[in-house]
Amino acid sequence: MPALFESQVSSLPLIHKGKVRDIYAVDDHHMLIVTTDRLSAFDVILPTPIPDKGRVLTQISAFWFDRLSHVVPNQLCDLTLADVIPDATERAPLTGRSVVVKRLKALPVEAVVRGYLIGSGWKSYQTDGTVCGITLPPGLKMADRLPEPLYTPSTKAEVGAHDENVDYAHTERTLGPEVAAQVRDTALTLYKEAAAYALERGIIIADTKFEFGLDEQGVLHLIDEALTPDSSRFWPADTYAPGMSPPSFDKQYLRDYLETLDWDKTDPGPALPEEVVSQVAARYQEALERLTGQTLAD
């Protein structure tokens, strides 16, 4: 199946085009989310798609939505792709990468949970001993496991803009104290359960980000994607060692490659060579197989 950079659904109105997902209106209560093969890095959409990436992300998210449904309701509903796209020709490119979901009020906060000291958290710690304003013990190494997972929310930026780390007080002002606390506590519970399961499968979930929405009754739901290589750092447990940036089953390989280029991390992004495309695709598919015990569905 060829890579899908941009979906084409003429029978439904387009609501939103994100970095990776195209969202269409089904009716007043449902939306169609199509996960494309677009790849973003440093908040820039790159011009080269990764074949089957959208199908991998959809399959991993579906696994986690099911496994973690006892913690919090999620966006999934009973409608199928065939229910909303009856034309088989229009439906074919969307198969395996699309879900029909409830229309929920998305919260303007990304719920980031960090279990290990890496990325921007490591850079911040080196500067002043803190991560997102939270003071940590001295003497920690790169990629060290944190004493407890940290909830470090960020803004949810529009395409072309950068997410920004915010403190918990900002989320209280934005969401209200009750919802802010529920988002924090739910995100931490989801991370801890998922991290324990993944470790049994040989993967360390170093960090991840969740998105949430509210239904008409104000009930919190997990939305967008869940614990994928796009939204998380996955490390092989058998080669993990503090003091170095571990190998990964996520976008870190891509970020490391992009850091070698003369690119200022602004649009337009650079085209990717075939070797990099193949390496990214292989890492994503290995994450799917290790976490779910499944191969990419036909």
Disulfide bonds with the S-S distance in Angstrom:
none
